[in-house]
Every structure is written in structure tokens, then in C-alpha cells.
């Protein structure tokens, strides 16, 4: 059995993780068992 861990990350507020969720389906379709999914979103920061 091939095992995958998926790391989804966006680098700007204008991007979203929803579009990257297809990666999980593609990995499963390729025969991988997706053991875990890590999601990282950018932190909102601004100057005061």
C-alpha cells in the first residue's frame, strides 16, 4: 500500500485551499492511501 500525507498551503489572502482539495482526490485515484492532510493558511497581518 502506498501512503501519502498531503500538505496544502496558500501564500496570499486571495488564494484558497478549496482549489487544492483536488490533490487529495488525485492521490486516491493514483492508488495512494491519504493518511493525513495538513492545511496552512496565511496569517492576516497589517501595519499599525
Buried (B, 14 or more C-beta within 10 A) or exposed (E): EEEBEBEBEBEEEEEEBEEBEEBBEEBEEEEBEBEEBEEEEEEEEEEE
